[in-house]
């Protein structure tokens, strides 16, 4: 039976080589006057922010300011600092340039501009009473998806916990995907962010709140990633990187309408406690959770296997479903994704990690029931590198 569903994507997507040239017209359409660029120091050092500023200056914008105090896992104190600076320059348009950290930090700043208070107050779903200023997202990685979602994930330093804020008001007004911006990405960044996108597509596809439209998009995103990730990482191929950028956005559309599941519950617990890069955390967990979940939806995991490039013609659906988890484990090995032990996770922390994973708001939509007891087992398996 088909599910009842609603699909609403408020973000305009501008995609193509040289798409950055569209920035001035998009900024004008949003009545940008004082523009705050939110980015990190690495993206700025790479010269990408200079290109953004040049386009804006050539378009007639003079009130352009830069906030670059963004860490790989955005934090509450950075959001607060950015908010203070945004008020100082009277920013009425935000432009996020970078990966998910920059985009989520920009969303956090926007929340406080529009609503005031402390960012921790908005944890949960639909807590924003007022809209934030317009936001243009310019991703420079191939996996965040945040450029098309109404979610932001911020690390609460006091709790060592990644808090999630979800509200359609957080959706960027415009996402500009310029494949030139990912052409020189280092292999390790391509690997980590592509695996993040793969986890988005798979979890959005199998979670309990999936829908027909996102199912179709998710399967295409999985296929795109599987066909291009090794070529992009080891072959330095421009087209492969552009395809991964597209796949990352498509996977973002999937989770903007559905949700993530246990991979992210565990990955965000790791990020909160250890400051582990989000893509690496998710990738190290993904095969273990897939193997655990496969029996709960054999048909879907069998389809995932096919999209991953596995010849399933002579397999039963159950065999194909389990094979999908082994294929992702093999992909991790090919990409040198570290196990939890290699990341530096301590065995004595696993019970706490399991409890944090169970407390995650996405836990309830995992296709198979999972409590802190099962999470502890899954963390131990990921630590040992087995599924």
C-alpha positions in Angstrom: 0.0 0.0 0.0 1.2 3.5 -0.8 1.8 5.8 2.1 0.1 9.1 2.6 2.7 11.8 2.5 3.5 15.5 2.0 6.5 16.7 0.2 7.6 20.4 0.5 11.1 21.6 -0.6 11.3 25.4 0.1 14.9 25.6 -1.2 15.7 26.8 -4.7 18.5 24.7 -6.2 21.0 26.2 -8.6 23.3 23.5 -9.9 26.0 23.5 -12.5 29.6 24.3 -13.3 30.2 28.0 -12.7 27.0 28.3 -10.7 28.6 30.7 -8.3 28.1 33.4 -10.9 24.4 33.3 -10.1 25.1 34.5 -6.5 24.6 38.3 -7.0 21.2 37.9 -8.7 20.1 35.5 -5.9 21.4 37.9 -3.2 19.5 40.8 -4.9 16.3 38.8 -5.0 16.6 38.2 -1.3 17.1 42.0 -0.7 20.6 41.5 0.7 22.1 44.6 2.0 24.5 43.7 4.8 25.8 40.2 4.0 27.4 37.9 6.5 29.5 35.1 5.1 29.7 32.2 7.5 32.6 29.8 6.8 35.7 28.1 8.3 39.3 29.0 8.1 40.2 26.2 5.8 37.7 27.2 3.2 38.8 30.8 3.5 42.5 29.8 3.1 41.6 27.8 0.0 40.5 31.0 -1.7 36.8 30.0 -2.1 35.6 32.9 0.1 37.6 35.4 -1.9 35.7 34.1 -5.0 32.4 34.6 -3.3 33.3 38.1 -2.2 34.5 39.0 -5.7 31.2 37.9 -7.2 29.3 39.9 -4.6 31.5 43.0 -5.1 31.1 42.8 -8.9 27.4 42.5 -8.3 27.4 45.9 -6.5 27.4 44.6 -2.9 29.6 46.6 -0.5 28.4 45.5 2.9 30.1 42.1 2.9 31.4 40.7 6.2 33.1 37.4 7.1 32.7 35.2 10.2 35.1 32.2 10.0 35.2 30.8 13.5 33.6 27.5 12.6 35.0 24.2 13.8 34.4 20.8 12.1 31.6 20.0 14.5 29.8 23.4 15.1 29.4 24.4 18.7 27.1 26.5 20.8 29.7 29.0 21.6 30.6 29.6 18.0 26.9 30.2 17.2 26.7 32.7 20.0 29.9 34.4 18.8 28.6 34.6 15.3 25.3 36.0 16.4 27.0 38.8 18.3 29.0 39.7 15.2 25.9 39.4 12.9 24.1 41.9 15.2 27.1 44.2 15.1 27.2 44.4 11.3 23.3 44.4 11.1 23.3 41.4 8.8 20.1 40.9 6.8 21.4 38.1 4.6 23.5 35.0 5.5 25.7 33.1 3.1 27.1 29.8 4.3 30.2 28.7 2.5 31.6 25.3 3.4 30.5 21.9 4.6 27.7 21.1 7.0 29.4 22.8 9.9 29.4 26.2 8.2 25.8 25.7 7.0 24.6 24.6 10.4 26.4 27.4 12.2 24.8 29.9 9.8 21.4 28.4 10.6 22.1 28.7 14.3 23.1 32.3 13.9 19.9 32.9 11.9 17.8 31.4 14.6 19.1 33.8 17.2 18.8 36.8 14.9 15.2 36.0 14.3 14.2 34.7 17.8 16.8 35.7 20.3 17.7 33.7 23.4 20.1 30.8 23.6 20.5 28.2 20.9 19.9 25.4 23.3 16.4 26.6 23.8 15.5 25.5 20.3 16.4 21.8 20.5 13.7 19.7 19.1 11.1 20.1 16.3 9.2 23.3 15.4 10.5 25.5 18.2 11.1 28.6 16.1 8.3 31.3 16.5 9.8 33.7 14.0 11.7 33.2 10.7 15.4 33.8 10.4 17.0 36.1 7.8 17.4 34.7 4.3 20.1 32.1 3.9 22.1 31.1 0.8 24.0 27.9 1.2 27.1 27.2 -1.0 28.4 23.7 -0.1 32.1 23.0 -0.7 32.0 19.3 0.2 30.1 16.4 -1.4 28.0 15.1 1.4 26.5 17.6 3.9 23.0 17.8 2.5 22.4 20.6 4.9 22.0 23.0 2.0 18.5 21.6 1.4 17.3 20.6 4.9 15.4 22.3 7.7 17.7 20.8 10.3 20.8 22.0 12.2 23.0 19.9 14.5 25.0 21.8 17.1 27.3 20.4 19.8 26.2 21.4 23.3 29.5 21.8 25.0 28.1 21.5 28.5 26.4 18.1 27.8 28.9 16.9 25.2 25.8 16.1 23.2 24.8 17.0 19.6 21.5 18.7 19.8 19.2 18.7 16.8 17.0 21.6 15.7 14.4 20.9 13.1 12.1 23.5 11.6 11.1 24.3 8.0 12.1 27.9 8.7 15.7 26.6 8.8 15.7 25.6 5.2 18.0 27.7 3.1 16.3 29.9 0.5 18.8 29.0 -2.1 21.4 26.3 -2.5 24.2 26.9 -5.1 26.0 23.8 -6.2 29.0 24.8 -8.3 31.0 21.7 -9.2 34.2 23.8 -9.6 34.1 24.3 -5.8 34.6 20.5 -5.2 37.1 19.9 -8.0 40.2 20.2 -5.7 38.8 18.5 -2.6 41.4 16.2 -0.9 40.6 12.5 -1.2 40.1 12.0 2.5 37.4 14.8 2.5 35.7 13.3 -0.6 35.7 9.9 1.1 34.3 11.1 4.5 31.6 13.4 3.1 30.5 10.9 0.4 30.1 8.3 3.1 28.1 10.8 5.1 25.8 11.3 2.1 25.5 7.5 1.7 24.4 7.2 5.3 21.8 9.9 4.6 20.4 8.2 1.6 20.3 4.7 3.2 18.8 5.9 6.5 16.3 8.1 4.8 15.2 5.2 2.6 14.8 2.6 5.3 13.5 4.7 8.2 9.9 4.3 9.3 8.9 7.8 7.9 10.1 7.2 4.4 7.8 8.1 1.5 7.6 7.1 -2.2 9.1 10.3 -3.6 12.2 10.1 -1.3 12.5 6.4 -1.8 13.1 7.0 -5.5 15.6 9.9 -4.8 17.4 7.8 -2.2 18.0 4.8 -4.5 19.4 7.1 -7.2 21.7 8.9 -4.7 23.0 5.5 -3.5 23.7 4.4 -7.1 25.4 7.7 -7.9 27.7 7.4 -4.9 28.5 3.7 -5.5 29.4 4.4 -9.1 31.6 7.5 -8.5 33.2 7.4 -5.0 36.2 5.2 -5.8 36.9 7.1 -9.1 36.6 10.4 -7.3 38.9 9.4 -4.4 41.6 7.5 -6.4 41.2 8.9 -9.9 40.8 12.6 -9.1 38.0 12.6 -11.7 36.1 15.9 -12.1 32.9 14.4 -13.3 32.9 11.8 -10.5 33.2 14.6 -8.0 30.4 16.6 -9.6 28.2 13.5 -9.5 29.0 13.0 -5.8 28.1 16.7 -5.1 24.7 16.0 -6.8 24.3 12.8 -4.8 25.0 14.6 -1.6 22.3 17.2 -2.3 19.8 14.5 -3.3 20.5 12.6 -0.1 19.9 15.9 1.7 16.5 16.2 0.1 15.7 12.7 1.3 16.4 13.4 5.0 14.8 16.9 4.7 11.5 15.1 4.2 12.0 11.9 6.2 14.6 11.4 9.0 17.8 9.6 9.7 18.0 6.6 12.1 20.4 4.6 14.3 23.6 5.3 12.3 23.2 9.0 13.1 22.1 8.3 16.7 25.4 6.6 17.2 27.5 8.9 15.0 26.2 12.0 16.8 26.9 10.4 20.2 30.5 9.9 19.0 30.7 13.5 17.7 29.4 14.9 20.9 31.8 13.0 23.1 34.9 12.8 20.9 34.5 15.6 18.4 34.8 12.9 15.7 34.2 14.2 12.2 30.6 13.5 11.3 31.3 11.7 8.0 33.9 9.4 9.6 31.7 8.7 12.6 28.7 7.7 10.4 30.8 5.6 8.0 32.4 3.6 10.7 29.0 2.7 12.1 27.1 2.2 8.9 27.9 -1.4 8.0 27.1 -2.6 11.6 23.7 -0.9 11.7 22.9 -2.1 8.2 23.5 -5.7 9.2 21.4 -5.2 12.3 18.5 -3.6 10.4 18.5 -5.8 7.3 16.1 -8.4 8.6 13.6 -5.7 9.5 13.2 -4.7 5.8 14.7 -7.3 3.6 13.1 -5.9 0.4 14.6 -2.5 0.9 18.1 -3.7 1.8 18.0 -6.0 -1.2 17.3 -3.0 -3.4 20.2 -1.1 -1.7 22.5 -4.0 -2.6 21.6 -3.7 -6.2 22.2 0.0 -6.2 25.6 -0.6 -4.6 26.5 -2.6 -7.6 26.1 -6.1 -6.2 25.0 -8.8 -8.7 22.0 -10.1 -6.8 20.4 -12.2 -9.6 21.4 -15.5 -8.0 20.8 -14.5 -4.4 17.8 -14.7 -2.2 16.4 -11.4 -1.0 17.8 -12.2 2.5 21.2 -12.9 1.1 21.2 -9.7 -0.9 20.0 -7.7 2.1 22.9 -8.9 4.2 25.3 -8.5 1.3 24.5 -4.7 1.3 26.2 -4.4 4.7 29.3 -6.3 3.6 29.5 -4.1 0.5 29.6 -1.0 2.6 32.2 -2.6 5.0 34.3 -3.3 1.9 33.9 0.3 0.7 35.1 1.6 4.1 38.1 -0.6 3.8 38.8 0.6 0.3 38.5 4.2 1.5 40.6 3.7 4.6 37.8 4.7 6.9 39.0 4.0 10.5 37.2 1.7 12.9 36.1 3.0 16.3 39.3 1.7 18.0 41.4 3.5 15.4 39.4 6.7 16.0 40.3 6.5 19.7 37.0 5.5 21.2 37.4 4.1 24.8 35.6 0.9 25.7 34.7 2.4 29.1 32.7 5.1 27.4 30.6 2.8 25.3 27.7 2.5 27.8 27.4 6.3 27.9 27.6 6.4 24.1 24.8 3.8 24.0 22.6 5.9 26.3 23.2 9.0 24.3 22.3 7.2 21.1 19.0 5.9 22.6 18.2 9.5 23.7 18.6 10.8 20.1 15.3 12.1 18.6 15.8 9.9 15.5 16.0 6.6 17.5 12.3 6.0 17.2 12.2 5.8 13.4 14.9 3.2 13.0 13.4 0.2 11.1 14.2 -2.2 13.9 13.7 -1.5 17.6 16.9 -0.6 19.4 17.6 0.4 23.0 20.8 1.2 24.8 21.4 -2.5 25.2 21.5 -3.1 21.5 23.4 0.1 20.9 26.1 -1.1 23.3 26.5 -4.3 21.2 26.6 -2.3 18.0 29.3 0.0 19.4 31.3 -3.0 20.4 31.0 -4.5 17.0 32.1 -1.3 15.3 35.0 -1.1 17.7 36.1 -4.6 16.7 35.5 -3.9 13.0 33.0 -6.8 12.6 29.4 -6.9 11.5 
